[in-house]
Amino acid sequence: MSNNSMKSQFLGSLRSKETRTKILSFVLFAAVISFVLFQGTKSPVVIMANGEEQKVSTHAKTVGELLEASDINVSQYDKVSPSVDTKIVSGMTIEWEQAKEVIVSVDGKESNVWTTEKVVKNILEEANIEVTEHDKISQSLNTEIEADNKIDIQKAFQLTLVDGLEERQVWSTSTTVANFLKQQGIQLGEFDRVENKLENVITPAEKIVVVRVEKVTDVVEESVDFAVEKKNDSSLLKGKEKVVTEGVAGNVERTYVVVKENGKVVDKKLKSEKVTKEPTTKVVAVGTKVVTASVSRSNAPTGGTEFYVTATAYTPYCNGCSGISAAGINLRSDSDLKLIAVDPSVIPLGTKVWVEGYGYAIAGDTGGAIKGNKIDILVQTKQQAYSWGRKKVRIKVLN
């Protein structure tokens, strides 16, 4: 090959490299221009994702497309502002807050709530869970939910509390009787008792009863009855009594232990007693003297007090008669017995008398109808009584 041919080939090769370089430079330039033009047409946007700021440029047409392009999966519970259908505008700020799962337990029954709310009160309102001032909530309504994302609610119910004599309706949640009393500020005394078992869990409409028990010492001054002693007295007619010494009651100081429940005495026991004044015994004389009537059929005696009386007759066997006179004389023991019933204020019992038409006798009986100047003579038969009838006779009181 000649030198000219070699030179021609070299020059041709050089021109070919220059051409390729120019082409590559043009392509690169065009790419740069296209990239610059492409980037220049993007819209600058700020994304606030869960509170963290991120600046991006995008050709996305809507908020939803942008979030999807940014690998942000939006669930139905997430909060996006503006909405996912909103068109992208240069310089706009998009806020996305991811919902979190919160477990809400109401009286032990759990439910899952997805929410972007942080404050307990707002979470419950969003979940349509109503709470009252009496319900027990594991967290304060106005605070942000704790890290465990769990809210425990115990619904309150009404029940009856009887404290001594006071009865009232109160609100409570399921708890033991002991804890309930503590919540209500009920303090038990040494002897107080609760009708319900303290370890039991209370239920709606239940009645909790506290009995207030009080033990007190009561000192009482009380009267002591006097004794009655009877002594035979031969100077008194049988059946008669006479008080020799009046009885006087004594005093004793008794100490009682008294148990009261809700102010009412339910038990009272004698603890001790002390006599502060001895009683005086009443002494009564009981007559034992028996008067025996003597029979005499002689004429009117001389001497004595004489006056007239209305006289009737009775027998020892009359209706209602016991056969024993007021002076203790057995009227049935002697058929010859001469005895009259008198008014003791006119003729004292035991007095010897003479009765016209009857003879000597003794005043040994009384009668309900015998008042004043009236006497009733003793006869043995009804026939004798009928024969005597009623008459005015002369009588002499001999002693």
TITORLUM-716285 format. One line per 2 residues: number of its first residue (from 1); for each residue x, y, z of C-alpha. Coordinates in steps of 0.05 Angstrom, whole numbers. Layout:
NUM	X/Y/Z ~ ...
//
This chain:
1	0/0/0 ~ 26/69/-18
3	35/126/29 ~ -22/163/-2
5	-71/106/10 ~ -50/100/83
7	-58/174/92 ~ -127/172/63
9	-150/117/108 ~ -124/153/171
11	-158/217/152 ~ -224/179/140
13	-220/146/207 ~ -207/211/241
15	-267/243/208 ~ -311/185/230
17	-292/194/304 ~ -305/268/301
19	-373/254/273 ~ -390/204/328
21	-366/253/380 ~ -410/308/352
23	-470/261/352 ~ -458/239/423
25	-449/311/445 ~ -513/330/412
27	-551/273/443 ~ -523/290/511
29	-541/362/502 ~ -610/344/480
31	-618/299/541 ~ -595/353/588
33	-641/403/556 ~ -699/353/561
35	-683/337/634 ~ -679/410/650
37	-744/423/614 ~ -776/361/649
39	-753/382/718 ~ -774/453/705
41	-845/433/692 ~ -853/396/759
43	-894/429/815 ~ -859/439/882
45	-902/411/939 ~ -893/401/1015
47	-917/336/1045 ~ -928/334/1121
49	-927/259/1136 ~ -945/244/1209
51	-917/313/1227 ~ -852/306/1188
53	-840/355/1131 ~ -818/331/1062
55	-808/376/1002 ~ -819/344/933
57	-829/364/861 ~ -881/325/821
59	-918/318/757 ~ -975/283/795
61	-1042/311/778 ~ -1077/296/844
63	-1060/290/918 ~ -1076/216/915
65	-1027/204/857 ~ -972/242/893
67	-980/203/958 ~ -981/137/919
69	-918/159/882 ~ -886/175/948
71	-900/103/973 ~ -953/128/1022
73	-1011/79/1027 ~ -1073/116/1049
75	-1124/75/1087 ~ -1197/93/1096
77	-1183/115/1168 ~ -1124/161/1151
79	-1132/236/1150 ~ -1111/272/1086
81	-1117/346/1076 ~ -1134/368/1024
83	-1172/306/1000 ~ -1139/255/953
85	-1181/280/894 ~ -1154/351/900
87	-1111/374/841 ~ -1039/390/854
89	-1022/464/857 ~ -951/489/859
91	-930/507/930 ~ -987/471/964
93	-979/434/1030 ~ -1008/365/1038
95	-1019/336/1107 ~ -1025/261/1117
97	-1035/230/1185 ~ -1036/155/1190
99	-1091/125/1233 ~ -1072/81/1292
101	-1110/23/1323 ~ -1139/36/1393
103	-1170/-19/1435 ~ -1230/5/1475
105	-1256/-42/1530 ~ -1326/-28/1559
107	-1341/-72/1619 ~ -1292/-124/1592
109	-1319/-124/1521 ~ -1265/-101/1473
111	-1272/-66/1406 ~ -1219/-40/1357
113	-1222/32/1336 ~ -1179/62/1280
115	-1169/136/1290 ~ -1122/195/1280
117	-1146/228/1343 ~ -1099/231/1402
119	-1141/258/1459 ~ -1182/204/1496
121	-1246/245/1495 ~ -1242/255/1419
123	-1227/182/1407 ~ -1289/160/1445
125	-1333/211/1411 ~ -1308/188/1343
127	-1324/116/1362 ~ -1394/137/1388
129	-1379/112/1458 ~ -1415/153/1511
131	-1387/161/1580 ~ -1417/195/1641
133	-1385/230/1700 ~ -1397/168/1742
135	-1361/119/1695 ~ -1291/96/1711
137	-1240/108/1655 ~ -1168/84/1656
139	-1144/151/1628 ~ -1166/222/1637
141	-1213/246/1581 ~ -1172/309/1566
143	-1104/275/1560 ~ -1071/242/1501
145	-1077/167/1497 ~ -1020/128/1528
147	-969/87/1489 ~ -1007/21/1497
149	-1065/51/1456 ~ -1117/21/1503
151	-1176/52/1539 ~ -1212/14/1593
153	-1282/37/1614 ~ -1325/11/1670
155	-1396/35/1664 ~ -1429/61/1727
157	-1496/37/1753 ~ -1541/57/1810
159	-1550/19/1875 ~ -1577/32/1945
161	-1532/47/2004 ~ -1563/42/2073
163	-1517/72/2126 ~ -1550/65/2193
165	-1616/102/2188 ~ -1595/139/2124
167	-1614/109/2056 ~ -1592/139/1990
169	-1581/122/1917 ~ -1508/123/1894
171	-1469/109/1830 ~ -1414/57/1826
173	-1376/11/1779 ~ -1365/-63/1787
175	-1321/-70/1848 ~ -1321/-107/1914
177	-1364/-85/1972 ~ -1302/-67/2011
179	-1275/-22/1956 ~ -1343/9/1946
181	-1348/29/2019 ~ -1278/59/2014
183	-1298/98/1952 ~ -1359/125/1988
185	-1318/145/2049 ~ -1356/97/2095
187	-1315/83/2158 ~ -1335/25/2203
189	-1332/30/2278 ~ -1307/-25/2324
191	-1374/-60/2329 ~ -1407/-38/2263
193	-1423/-92/2213 ~ -1439/-98/2139
195	-1496/-144/2120 ~ -1463/-159/2053
197	-1399/-200/2045 ~ -1341/-151/2036
199	-1307/-194/1982 ~ -1369/-198/1938
201	-1372/-159/1874 ~ -1431/-111/1874
203	-1484/-113/1820 ~ -1535/-63/1793
205	-1596/-50/1838 ~ -1561/-83/1897
207	-1571/-57/1968 ~ -1510/-48/2012
209	-1529/-45/2085 ~ -1484/-19/2140
211	-1510/-30/2211 ~ -1484/19/2262
213	-1473/-19/2327 ~ -1461/16/2393
215	-1444/-14/2461 ~ -1455/31/2520
217	-1455/25/2596 ~ -1519/48/2628
219	-1524/60/2704 ~ -1595/60/2730
221	-1622/75/2800 ~ -1680/27/2811
223	-1729/14/2868 ~ -1727/-51/2908
225	-1793/-78/2935 ~ -1797/-90/3009
227	-1813/-158/3038 ~ -1877/-172/3076
229	-1873/-211/3141 ~ -1937/-237/3174
231	-1940/-253/3248 ~ -1996/-286/3286
233	-2030/-242/3338 ~ -2076/-276/3388
235	-2106/-210/3409 ~ -2137/-199/3341
237	-2198/-236/3317 ~ -2184/-290/3267
239	-2185/-264/3195 ~ -2166/-194/3217
241	-2099/-162/3199 ~ -2062/-102/3226
243	-2000/-67/3199 ~ -1948/-64/3253
245	-1891/-34/3213 ~ -1900/1/3146
247	-1854/-25/3091 ~ -1807/22/3056
249	-1777/8/2987 ~ -1702/6/2980
251	-1657/30/2923 ~ -1606/-8/2881
253	-1556/18/2830 ~ -1554/-29/2770
255	-1502/-25/2715 ~ -1524/-52/2647
257	-1486/-65/2582 ~ -1532/-40/2527
259	-1525/-58/2453 ~ -1558/-12/2403
261	-1565/-23/2328 ~ -1580/40/2289
263	-1600/73/2354 ~ -1649/18/2375
265	-1635/-25/2436 ~ -1628/-98/2416
267	-1595/-127/2478 ~ -1588/-107/2551
269	-1549/-147/2602 ~ -1539/-135/2676
271	-1465/-125/2691 ~ -1467/-109/2765
273	-1512/-82/2820 ~ -1502/-46/2886
275	-1554/-35/2940 ~ -1553/39/2959
277	-1612/35/3008 ~ -1637/-27/3043
279	-1713/-38/3041 ~ -1753/-39/3107
281	-1796/-101/3116 ~ -1870/-92/3125
283	-1895/-128/3187 ~ -1969/-149/3189
285	-2004/-178/3250 ~ -2053/-233/3232
287	-2109/-247/3282 ~ -2117/-317/3310
289	-2168/-303/3364 ~ -2231/-345/3358
291	-2292/-321/3396 ~ -2339/-374/3422
293	-2411/-353/3431 ~ -2445/-375/3495
295	-2518/-393/3495 ~ -2566/-363/3545
297	-2641/-361/3544 ~ -2652/-319/3605
299	-2693/-255/3607 ~ -2665/-186/3590
301	-2605/-171/3631 ~ -2596/-111/3673
303	-2546/-58/3651 ~ -2515/-48/3583
305	-2531/0/3527 ~ -2600/-9/3501
307	-2631/13/3434 ~ -2676/-13/3379
309	-2654/-46/3315 ~ -2688/-77/3253
311	-2674/-151/3255 ~ -2675/-203/3200
313	-2651/-275/3200 ~ -2602/-318/3159
315	-2576/-390/3160 ~ -2505/-418/3154
317	-2526/-450/3089 ~ -2552/-389/3051
319	-2531/-378/2978 ~ -2461/-351/2976
321	-2448/-366/3049 ~ -2382/-400/3066
323	-2404/-423/3135 ~ -2348/-382/3168
325	-2365/-314/3198 ~ -2326/-250/3190
327	-2297/-263/3259 ~ -2274/-332/3238
329	-2329/-371/3274 ~ -2353/-436/3243
331	-2428/-425/3237 ~ -2443/-497/3222
333	-2406/-529/3280 ~ -2459/-518/3333
335	-2534/-518/3322 ~ -2544/-480/3388
337	-2497/-424/3367 ~ -2525/-355/3380
339	-2493/-302/3335 ~ -2514/-239/3299
341	-2487/-201/3240 ~ -2476/-127/3255
343	-2449/-62/3228 ~ -2381/-61/3264
345	-2384/15/3267 ~ -2447/8/3311
347	-2432/-56/3348 ~ -2359/-79/3346
349	-2345/-152/3328 ~ -2336/-196/3389
351	-2386/-156/3431 ~ -2435/-194/3475
353	-2507/-173/3464 ~ -2578/-191/3484
355	-2632/-190/3431 ~ -2705/-187/3447
357	-2739/-252/3425 ~ -2671/-285/3410
359	-2631/-282/3475 ~ -2558/-275/3490
361	-2512/-275/3429 ~ -2445/-250/3404
363	-2433/-200/3348 ~ -2392/-246/3304
365	-2409/-232/3232 ~ -2422/-176/3182
367	-2464/-169/3119 ~ -2468/-125/3058
369	-2539/-103/3075 ~ -2525/-95/3149
371	-2514/-20/3157 ~ -2530/24/3217
373	-2582/-1/3267 ~ -2594/-66/3231
375	-2577/-137/3252 ~ -2583/-207/3222
377	-2594/-264/3272 ~ -2567/-334/3259
379	-2617/-391/3254 ~ -2606/-461/3230
381	-2662/-470/3178 ~ -2696/-429/3124
383	-2763/-442/3158 ~ -2737/-409/3221
385	-2712/-350/3180 ~ -2780/-343/3145
387	-2816/-347/3212 ~ -2772/-292/3241
389	-2783/-247/3182 ~ -2766/-173/3192
391	-2782/-139/3258 ~ -2759/-84/3303
393	-2731/-110/3369 ~ -2696/-84/3430
395	-2622/-99/3437 ~ -2572/-90/3494
397	-2498/-84/3484 ~ -2467/-116/3545
399	-2392/-101/3537
//
